[in-house]
Amino acid sequence: MKKTSRPAQPNITPASNAAAAVSVARQAGLKTLKQVLGGLSLSAAQTMAIEKLEDRRDRALANELVNGVLRWRWQLEYFVAQLLSKPLKSKDSDVQLVLLMALYELVECRTPDYAIINEAVELVRKSGKKWAASLVNAVLRRFTREQDQLLASIQDDQARYSHPDWLLKKIKTDWPDYWQVILQANNQRPAFWLRVNLSQCSVKHYQQLLSDSNIDSVASAVAGCAIKLCHGIDVRRLPGFSEGKVSVQDVGAQLTAPLLNLGALDNCRVLDLCAAPGGKTCHLLESYRNIEYLLAVELDEQRMQRVSENLQRLKLNAELLVADARDYEQWWNGKTFDRILIDAPCSGSGVIRRHPDIKSLRRESDIRQLVKLQSEILLAAWQMLAAGGELLYVTCSIFRDENQQQVKRFIARRNDAEEIKIEADWGLPCEYGRQLFPGEHDADGFYFCRLKKIQR
């Protein structure tokens, strides 16, 4: 995690009304980190603390520190262990977090070192740990002198690549030829991708709208309606966002709609399982005017509200059902579907760069439960697929258990299922399906597999 090894962090200027305002951002960052490491998701913790900050510059600084610490936690913890004469007690975890935040900022941000150190000292004082002020001051000043030696002293991959040991080993086992590329991609900041609604305007036209607003962008080489912004932006500043001209969606996720292969069908029926937050649902409806009926099913009522909001903004129509995809007999009317999309619940191991809290919150024991859940959803969906119909199985995971091995087990259990090979200029062909690695084409990591129900 060295400044010269990665693109420089854009200068984040805190609110200008003196040092106290800077502490507002750091206090919110500290509160958010404590909540995440206590088990709350980053998005939920951000809503409770960071998003309440009035000044956008404070929000930007707090988010940068929180994401940075969660991304580089294991390397930062290594530095702390080397710099302390003895470990901090568990009751002093907030002091540890203040150190992690300050170390990250010393390495990655352009704030002067003395200001970072002074703020860290003030933050532990405000946290009720006045005794730790001198310790924090000494540790951080020593780091500024010994940073290069500390980086050179790293011997183990957990600190070098900043991943928990179980995750590191699993990625190495699943992808022995690609593990370093995956780990490095996981530690990058995610790209800001848009999906242009081609029913309203072309990619070229929308790029001109962006240019007219002094927003630089680049069109994707692999997804026909994807545009990458050169810098992050408040979505409310995007031209035509409220009118539905554009949506925020990763370019990897935008590969889903074309793979569902709806173009040749007339008046087709589509089932979208595990649909929230609705990006893929909306993309299907934007892309295919021949969809007669689309049913989007989601278990979580609050997440289904996001689907509804997206549909309303884009002026699209679908039937929404809050239900368990596995209990199809409770809600399915018996009419089969021509196409089914399963955006399966998964480990999220392909989207770590976008959700760095996954490194801290996910456990190895979770994978077995997720694999069982995916299998049950896949079997239920198959019952509702018409003979000759196609099913697209998608995850944002890179784990073989959840992906190609899942499909392999399914096909072995069914005599009416066959794979349709995906031919593409992205991703890696697997025994079954195709894997897109995080960072490839600046996308998140996704797995896709097309299955056909054989007519008998």
C-alpha positions as CSV (number, residue, x, y, z in Angstrom):
1,M,0.0,0.0,0.0
2,K,2.5,2.5,-1.1
3,K,1.7,5.8,-2.9
4,T,4.1,5.1,-5.8
5,S,2.5,1.6,-6.4
6,R,-1.0,2.7,-7.2
7,P,-2.7,5.7,-8.8
8,A,-2.6,8.7,-6.5
9,Q,-5.6,9.4,-4.4
10,P,-7.5,12.5,-5.6
11,N,-7.1,15.4,-3.1
12,I,-10.0,15.3,-0.7
13,T,-10.3,18.6,1.0
14,P,-12.2,18.6,4.3
15,A,-14.7,21.3,5.2
16,S,-12.8,24.5,5.5
17,N,-14.1,25.8,8.8
18,A,-11.0,24.8,10.9
19,A,-9.7,21.5,12.3
20,A,-12.9,20.8,14.3
21,A,-14.8,20.2,11.0
22,V,-12.1,17.7,9.9
23,S,-12.6,15.8,13.1
24,V,-16.3,15.5,12.3
25,A,-15.3,13.4,9.2
26,R,-12.9,11.3,11.2
27,Q,-15.3,10.8,14.1
28,A,-17.9,9.6,11.6
29,G,-15.3,7.3,10.0
30,L,-14.4,5.8,13.4
31,K,-18.0,5.2,14.3
32,T,-18.6,3.5,10.9
33,L,-15.6,1.3,11.3
34,K,-16.6,0.2,14.8
35,Q,-20.1,-0.7,13.5
36,V,-18.8,-2.7,10.5
37,L,-16.3,-4.6,12.5
38,G,-19.2,-5.3,14.9
39,G,-21.0,-7.0,12.1
40,L,-23.0,-4.3,10.3
41,S,-22.7,-3.9,6.6
42,L,-20.8,-1.0,5.3
43,S,-23.7,0.5,3.4
44,A,-25.9,0.3,6.5
45,A,-23.2,1.9,8.7
46,Q,-22.6,4.6,6.2
47,T,-26.3,5.5,6.3
48,M,-26.2,5.8,10.0
49,A,-23.1,8.0,10.3
50,I,-21.4,9.3,7.2
51,E,-24.4,10.2,5.1
52,K,-25.7,12.4,7.9
53,L,-22.7,14.8,7.6
54,E,-23.8,18.1,6.1
55,D,-20.6,18.9,4.1
56,R,-19.9,16.7,1.0
57,R,-16.2,17.1,1.6
58,D,-16.5,15.6,5.1
59,R,-18.5,12.8,3.6
60,A,-15.9,12.2,1.0
61,L,-13.0,12.1,3.5
62,A,-14.9,9.8,5.9
63,N,-15.8,7.4,3.1
64,E,-12.2,7.4,1.8
65,L,-10.8,6.6,5.2
66,V,-13.4,3.9,6.0
67,N,-13.1,2.2,2.6
68,G,-9.3,2.5,2.8
69,V,-9.0,0.9,6.2
70,L,-11.4,-2.0,5.2
71,R,-9.5,-2.5,2.0
72,W,-6.0,-2.5,3.6
73,R,-6.9,-3.6,7.1
74,W,-4.5,-6.6,7.3
75,Q,-1.5,-4.6,6.0
76,L,-2.3,-1.7,8.4
77,E,-2.6,-4.1,11.3
78,Y,0.8,-5.6,10.4
79,F,2.3,-2.0,10.7
80,V,0.6,-1.5,14.0
81,A,1.9,-4.8,15.4
82,Q,5.4,-3.8,14.3
83,L,5.2,-0.4,15.8
84,L,3.8,-1.3,19.2
85,S,5.9,-2.8,21.9
86,K,2.8,-4.9,23.0
87,P,-0.6,-5.4,21.5
88,L,-3.5,-3.2,22.5
89,K,-6.2,-4.8,24.7
90,S,-9.5,-5.6,23.1
91,K,-11.2,-2.9,25.2
92,D,-9.0,-0.4,23.4
93,S,-10.1,-1.4,19.9
94,D,-11.1,2.2,19.1
95,V,-7.4,3.3,19.6
96,Q,-6.4,0.5,17.2
97,L,-9.0,1.9,14.6
98,V,-7.7,5.4,15.0
99,L,-4.2,4.2,14.3
100,L,-5.4,2.3,11.2
101,M,-7.2,5.3,9.9
102,A,-4.2,7.6,10.4
103,L,-1.8,5.1,8.9
104,Y,-4.0,4.8,5.8
105,E,-4.2,8.5,5.5
106,L,-0.5,9.0,5.9
107,V,0.1,6.6,3.0
108,E,-2.7,7.4,0.6
109,C,-4.0,10.9,1.2
110,R,-2.4,14.3,0.6
111,T,-3.2,15.8,3.9
112,P,0.1,16.9,5.6
113,D,1.6,14.4,8.0
114,Y,1.5,16.8,11.0
115,A,-2.2,17.4,10.5
116,I,-3.1,13.7,10.3
117,I,-1.1,13.0,13.4
118,N,-2.6,15.9,15.4
119,E,-6.1,14.8,14.3
120,A,-5.5,11.2,15.4
121,V,-4.3,12.4,18.8
122,E,-7.3,14.6,19.2
123,L,-9.6,11.8,18.1
124,V,-8.4,9.3,20.8
125,R,-8.8,12.1,23.3
126,K,-12.4,12.7,22.2
127,S,-13.0,8.9,22.4
128,G,-12.2,9.0,26.1
129,K,-8.7,7.5,25.8
130,K,-6.6,10.5,26.9
131,W,-3.9,8.1,28.1
132,A,-3.4,6.9,24.4
133,A,-2.6,10.3,23.0
134,S,1.1,10.0,23.5
135,L,1.2,6.5,22.3
136,V,-0.7,7.4,19.1
137,N,1.6,10.4,18.5
138,A,4.7,8.2,18.9
139,V,3.5,5.4,16.7
140,L,2.5,7.6,13.9
141,R,5.7,9.7,14.0
142,R,7.8,6.5,14.0
143,F,5.8,5.3,10.9
144,T,6.6,8.4,9.0
145,R,10.3,7.7,9.5
146,E,10.2,3.9,9.0
147,Q,7.5,3.4,6.3
148,D,9.9,2.1,3.6
149,Q,11.5,-0.4,6.0
150,L,8.1,-1.6,7.2
151,L,6.9,-2.2,3.7
152,A,10.1,-4.1,2.8
153,S,9.8,-6.3,6.0
154,I,6.5,-7.8,4.9
155,Q,7.0,-11.6,4.5
156,D,3.5,-13.1,4.4
157,D,0.8,-12.8,1.7
158,Q,-1.9,-11.9,4.2
159,A,-0.2,-8.6,5.0
160,R,1.2,-8.1,1.5
161,Y,-2.2,-8.5,-0.3
162,S,-4.3,-7.5,2.7
163,H,-6.8,-10.4,2.7
164,P,-7.9,-12.6,5.6
165,D,-6.0,-15.9,5.6
166,W,-9.0,-18.1,4.7
167,L,-10.0,-16.0,1.7
168,L,-6.4,-15.8,0.5
169,K,-6.0,-19.6,0.6
170,K,-9.4,-20.2,-1.1
171,I,-8.6,-17.9,-4.0
172,K,-5.1,-19.5,-4.4
173,T,-6.8,-22.9,-4.4
174,D,-9.5,-22.0,-6.9
175,W,-7.3,-20.0,-9.2
176,P,-3.6,-21.0,-8.9
177,D,-2.7,-19.2,-12.1
178,Y,-4.6,-16.0,-11.4
179,W,-4.7,-15.5,-7.6
180,Q,-2.2,-12.6,-7.6
181,V,-4.2,-10.7,-10.3
182,I,-7.4,-11.2,-8.4
183,L,-6.0,-10.1,-5.1
184,Q,-4.5,-7.0,-6.6
185,A,-7.7,-6.1,-8.4
186,N,-9.6,-6.5,-5.1
187,N,-7.5,-3.7,-3.6
188,Q,-8.2,-1.2,-6.3
189,R,-10.9,1.5,-6.2
190,P,-13.9,0.4,-8.3
191,A,-14.7,2.1,-11.6
192,F,-17.8,4.3,-11.9
193,W,-19.9,2.7,-14.7
194,L,-23.2,3.9,-16.2
195,R,-25.7,2.0,-18.3
196,V,-27.3,4.2,-21.1
197,N,-30.9,3.6,-21.7
198,L,-30.7,2.9,-25.5
199,S,-34.4,3.3,-25.8
200,Q,-34.0,7.0,-25.1
201,C,-30.6,7.9,-26.5
202,S,-27.4,6.4,-28.0
203,V,-24.1,6.0,-26.1
204,K,-22.5,8.6,-28.4
205,H,-25.3,11.1,-27.7
206,Y,-25.1,10.6,-24.0
207,Q,-21.3,11.0,-24.0
208,Q,-21.9,14.3,-25.7
209,L,-24.3,15.3,-22.9
210,L,-21.7,14.4,-20.4
211,S,-19.0,16.4,-22.2
212,D,-21.4,19.4,-22.3
213,S,-21.5,19.1,-18.5
214,N,-17.6,18.8,-18.3
215,I,-17.8,15.2,-17.3
216,D,-15.2,13.0,-19.0
217,S,-16.2,9.4,-20.0
218,V,-15.0,6.3,-21.9
219,A,-17.3,3.8,-23.7
220,S,-16.9,0.1,-22.9
221,A,-15.4,-2.3,-25.4
222,V,-17.4,-5.3,-24.1
223,A,-20.9,-3.9,-23.1
224,G,-22.8,-2.0,-25.8
225,C,-24.5,0.5,-23.4
226,A,-21.8,1.0,-20.8
227,I,-19.9,4.2,-20.2
228,K,-17.1,4.6,-17.5
229,L,-16.7,8.0,-15.9
230,C,-13.2,9.2,-15.3
231,H,-14.2,10.5,-11.9
232,G,-16.9,9.8,-9.4
233,I,-19.9,12.1,-9.3
234,D,-23.2,12.6,-7.4
235,V,-25.7,10.8,-9.6
236,R,-28.0,13.8,-9.3
237,R,-25.6,15.7,-11.5
238,L,-25.8,13.2,-14.3
239,P,-27.7,14.6,-17.4
240,G,-31.1,13.0,-17.7
241,F,-30.8,10.8,-14.7
242,S,-34.2,11.6,-13.2
243,E,-35.7,11.2,-16.7
244,G,-34.3,7.7,-17.0
245,K,-31.7,8.3,-19.6
246,V,-29.0,6.5,-17.6
247,S,-28.5,4.3,-14.6
248,V,-25.5,3.3,-12.4
249,Q,-24.5,-0.3,-13.0
250,D,-21.1,-2.1,-13.2
251,V,-20.1,-3.1,-16.7
252,G,-19.8,-6.7,-15.6
253,A,-23.4,-6.8,-14.5
254,Q,-24.4,-5.2,-17.9
255,L,-23.3,-8.4,-19.6
256,T,-26.3,-10.2,-18.2
257,A,-29.1,-8.9,-20.4
258,P,-27.5,-9.9,-23.8
259,L,-26.8,-13.4,-22.4
260,L,-30.5,-14.1,-21.7
261,N,-31.0,-14.3,-25.5
262,L,-34.5,-12.9,-25.8
263,G,-34.2,-11.3,-29.3
264,A,-35.7,-14.1,-31.4
265,L,-38.8,-14.7,-29.2
266,D,-42.2,-13.2,-29.5
267,N,-44.2,-12.1,-26.4
268,C,-42.0,-13.9,-24.1
269,R,-42.4,-14.5,-20.3
270,V,-39.4,-13.8,-18.1
271,L,-38.8,-14.7,-14.5
272,D,-36.2,-12.7,-12.6
273,L,-35.3,-14.4,-9.3
274,C,-33.4,-12.6,-6.4
275,A,-34.1,-9.4,-8.4
276,A,-33.0,-6.6,-6.0
277,P,-31.8,-3.9,-6.4
278,G,-33.3,-4.2,-9.9
279,G,-30.4,-3.2,-12.2
280,K,-30.6,-6.3,-14.3
281,T,-34.4,-6.3,-14.2
282,C,-34.5,-2.8,-15.7
283,H,-31.8,-3.6,-18.2
284,L,-33.8,-6.5,-19.5
285,L,-36.9,-4.3,-19.9
286,E,-34.9,-1.5,-21.6
287,S,-33.2,-4.0,-24.0
288,Y,-36.1,-6.2,-25.0
289,R,-39.4,-4.8,-26.1
290,N,-40.7,-8.3,-26.8
291,I,-41.1,-9.1,-23.1
292,E,-44.8,-9.6,-22.6
293,Y,-44.6,-10.3,-18.9
294,L,-41.7,-10.1,-16.4
295,L,-42.1,-11.3,-12.8
296,A,-39.4,-10.1,-10.4
297,V,-39.1,-12.0,-7.2
298,E,-37.2,-10.9,-4.1
299,L,-37.3,-12.2,-0.5
300,D,-36.4,-8.9,1.2
301,E,-39.2,-6.4,1.2
302,Q,-36.9,-3.4,1.8
303,R,-34.7,-4.4,-1.1
304,M,-37.7,-4.9,-3.3
305,Q,-38.5,-1.2,-2.7
306,R,-35.3,-0.4,-4.5
307,V,-36.5,-2.4,-7.5
308,S,-39.8,-0.5,-7.5
309,E,-38.0,2.9,-7.3
310,N,-35.7,2.0,-10.2
311,L,-38.6,0.8,-12.4
312,Q,-40.5,4.0,-11.6
313,R,-37.6,6.3,-12.5
314,L,-37.1,4.5,-15.8
315,K,-40.8,4.3,-16.5
316,L,-40.8,0.5,-16.9
317,N,-43.3,-2.1,-15.9
318,A,-42.9,-5.4,-14.2
319,E,-44.8,-7.5,-11.6
320,L,-43.0,-7.5,-8.3
321,L,-43.4,-10.3,-5.7
322,V,-41.9,-10.5,-2.3
323,A,-41.4,-14.2,-1.8
324,D,-38.9,-17.0,-1.3
325,A,-37.7,-18.2,-4.7
326,R,-37.4,-21.7,-3.2
327,D,-41.1,-21.9,-2.2
328,Y,-42.3,-21.5,-5.7
329,E,-45.3,-23.8,-5.1
330,Q,-46.7,-21.1,-2.7
331,W,-46.8,-18.4,-5.4
332,W,-46.3,-19.8,-8.9
333,N,-49.5,-20.1,-11.0
334,G,-48.3,-23.0,-13.1
335,K,-47.6,-21.0,-16.3
336,T,-44.0,-21.7,-17.4
337,F,-41.4,-19.0,-18.4
338,D,-39.5,-18.8,-21.6
339,R,-36.4,-17.3,-19.8
340,I,-35.4,-17.3,-16.2
341,L,-32.6,-15.2,-14.7
342,I,-31.2,-16.3,-11.3
343,D,-29.0,-13.5,-9.8
344,A,-28.1,-15.9,-7.0
345,P,-27.2,-14.9,-3.5
346,C,-23.5,-15.5,-3.1
347,S,-20.3,-14.7,-1.2
348,G,-19.7,-11.5,-3.1
349,S,-16.1,-12.5,-3.6
350,G,-16.1,-10.9,-7.1
351,V,-17.1,-7.4,-5.8
352,I,-14.7,-7.0,-3.0
353,R,-13.2,-3.9,-4.5
354,R,-16.6,-2.3,-4.5
355,H,-17.6,-3.7,-1.1
356,P,-14.4,-4.0,1.0
357,D,-16.4,-4.9,4.1
358,I,-16.8,-8.3,2.6
359,K,-13.2,-9.1,3.6
360,S,-14.1,-8.5,7.3
361,L,-17.7,-9.8,7.4
362,R,-17.7,-12.9,5.2
363,R,-16.6,-16.2,6.9
364,E,-15.5,-19.4,5.3
365,S,-18.4,-21.2,6.9
366,D,-20.8,-19.0,5.0
367,I,-19.9,-20.6,1.7
368,R,-21.4,-24.0,2.4
369,Q,-24.7,-22.4,3.4
370,L,-24.7,-20.2,0.3
371,V,-24.0,-23.2,-2.0
372,K,-27.0,-25.1,-0.5
373,L,-29.2,-22.0,-0.9
374,Q,-28.1,-21.6,-4.6
375,S,-28.8,-25.2,-5.3
376,E,-32.3,-25.0,-3.9
377,I,-33.1,-21.9,-5.9
378,L,-31.7,-23.5,-9.1
379,L,-33.9,-26.6,-8.6
380,A,-37.0,-24.6,-7.9
381,A,-36.4,-22.3,-10.9
382,W,-36.0,-25.3,-13.2
383,Q,-39.6,-26.5,-12.4
384,M,-40.9,-23.2,-13.8
385,L,-38.9,-23.2,-17.0
386,A,-40.7,-24.1,-20.2
387,A,-39.4,-27.0,-22.3
388,G,-36.9,-25.5,-24.8
389,G,-36.5,-22.5,-22.5
390,E,-33.3,-21.1,-21.2
391,L,-32.0,-20.2,-17.7
392,L,-29.1,-17.9,-17.0
393,Y,-27.3,-18.5,-13.7
394,V,-25.3,-15.5,-12.4
395,T,-23.3,-14.8,-9.3
396,C,-20.9,-12.0,-8.3
397,S,-18.5,-14.7,-7.0
398,I,-15.2,-16.1,-8.1
399,F,-15.5,-19.3,-6.0
400,R,-15.8,-22.5,-8.0
401,D,-18.1,-24.1,-5.4
402,E,-20.7,-21.4,-6.1
403,N,-20.2,-21.3,-9.8
404,Q,-19.0,-24.1,-12.1
405,Q,-19.1,-26.8,-9.5
406,Q,-22.7,-25.7,-8.6
407,V,-23.7,-26.1,-12.3
408,K,-21.8,-29.3,-12.7
409,R,-23.7,-30.9,-9.8
410,F,-27.0,-29.6,-11.1
411,I,-26.5,-31.0,-14.6
412,A,-25.4,-34.4,-13.1
413,R,-28.8,-34.5,-11.3
414,R,-30.9,-33.6,-14.3
415,N,-31.4,-35.5,-17.6
416,D,-33.2,-32.5,-19.2
417,A,-30.4,-29.9,-18.7
418,E,-27.6,-29.0,-21.0
419,E,-25.2,-26.1,-21.1
420,I,-25.2,-23.5,-23.9
421,K,-21.5,-22.4,-24.3
422,I,-20.9,-18.7,-23.9
423,E,-18.6,-17.4,-26.7
424,A,-17.2,-14.0,-25.7
425,D,-14.1,-11.8,-25.8
426,W,-14.2,-11.3,-22.0
427,G,-13.7,-13.7,-19.1
428,L,-12.3,-17.2,-18.9
429,P,-14.2,-20.3,-20.2
430,C,-14.7,-22.9,-17.4
431,E,-15.8,-26.5,-17.5
432,Y,-19.3,-25.0,-17.2
433,G,-20.0,-21.3,-17.7
434,R,-17.6,-18.4,-18.0
435,Q,-15.8,-16.5,-15.3
436,L,-15.1,-12.7,-15.4
437,F,-12.4,-11.8,-13.0
438,P,-12.5,-8.5,-11.0
439,G,-10.6,-5.8,-12.7
440,E,-10.9,-7.4,-16.2
441,H,-12.1,-4.6,-18.5
442,D,-12.3,-2.6,-15.3
443,A,-15.4,-4.7,-14.3
444,D,-16.4,-6.4,-11.1
445,G,-16.1,-10.2,-10.9
446,F,-19.0,-12.2,-12.2
447,Y,-19.8,-15.8,-13.2
448,F,-22.3,-16.6,-16.0
449,C,-23.7,-20.0,-17.2
450,R,-26.5,-20.5,-19.8
451,L,-28.6,-23.6,-19.4
452,K,-31.3,-25.0,-21.7
453,K,-34.2,-27.3,-20.8
454,I,-34.2,-30.1,-23.3
455,Q,-37.6,-30.9,-24.9
456,R,-38.5,-34.6,-24.5
